[in-house]
Amino acid sequence: MSQRPRFRDHQLDERYERHGYVVVPGAARSVVRPLLEVHRSTVGSAPAGFHSTPYSQDAEQKLAVHRQVSAALRPVVEDLLTGHRILLSSFISKRRGAEGVMPPHQDWTFVDEPEAVSMNFWVPLVDVDRRNGALSVLPGGHRVPANIRGSGTSNSFSQVEAFAAGRMVEVPMAAGDVILHDHRLLHASPPNTRRRPRITAGCALVPVGCTAVHYRQVSPGRLERLVLEDRFFTDFTYGDDDLPPSARPDGTIHHENPVFAESDLTALDGPAIASHEH
C-alpha cells in the first residue's frame, strides 16, 4: 500500500482509496471569513481571468500567502488527517470570463509515486457550481497506469481527453466544504459566468517524512529528478523554464509516459456510483 496522508475517519479513508477523492461538507466553514481577509490583504482584488498565486512573480506575496493560508487551514487538516505535511498553500481565483476555464489535467508529481502519493486540499470560499467554476473529477482516475507529471512531460490523456471528460463528475460545493483529491486524479473546472469572483484556498499535502521531488524532461525518454527544498514553491514561478537552486538535481531516469486508451478508463470507478458518495 502506498504511503499517503490518512483520514482519521476510516470510512472516509476507504472512500478516498476507492474514488481518489472525498468531499467533507462544512469542514472549513469556520475559516472562510479569515481566509477571505487573508486574500484581501495579500492579493487584493481577484485578478482578471484565472489566477493562482504560485504563478505570481512576487516572492514575498507567495510566501505571505503560503504562511497565512497554511496557518488557517492547518487545524482543519489536522482534524481530518494524520501522517501529512503541508508542502504548498495558495489561493486560486476566477473572475467572470471564458479565459477562466481549466481543462482536464493531472497535477504535478510531488513525491516518488507509487511508493508514496500526495493530495490536494481544496476549499471554495464562495458557493460553487457549474456556473462559476466547480471542480469536476474522474472517479477512480488515480488508478490509471503510472505516469510522471512535471516540466515538459507528455500528457498521458492526450488521445482520450474527450472520452475522459464525458466520464467526469461535477462536484458542487458550499463555501467551507473541503474536497481532498489525489494529485493523480484528472480534474477540471469551467469558466466563471457569474459576477462575483470564485476564490478558493488550498494546499498540497505530502506524506510526513517524504522528500518532495520534481521531474523535468531533458530528452526523449529521459527525465531529470530534482529534490526540492521547501522554499522552492516561493522561489519558483509556475510556468518559468528555469528552476531555482532550491531544486537540487539528483540524477536522471529513463521513463516514457504511457498514452492512455479508452480501455484504461472503462475499468475505473463509475461516475454513477461515485457521484452519490461524497
Secondary structure, DSSP 8 states (H G I E B T S, - for coil): --B--EESSHHHHHHHHHHSEEEETTTTGGGHHHHHHHHHHHT-S--SSEEEGGG-S-HHHHHHHHHHHHHHHHHHHHHHEESEEEEEEEEEEE-BBGGG-EEEE-----SSTTTB--EEEEEESS-B-TTTT-EEE-TTGGGSS-----BT---TTTTSHHHHHHT-EEE-B-TT-EEEEETTS-EEE--B-SSS-EEEEEEEEEETT---EEEEEEETTEEEEEEE-TTHHHH--TT-SS--TTEEEEEEEE-------HHHHHTS--HHHHTT--
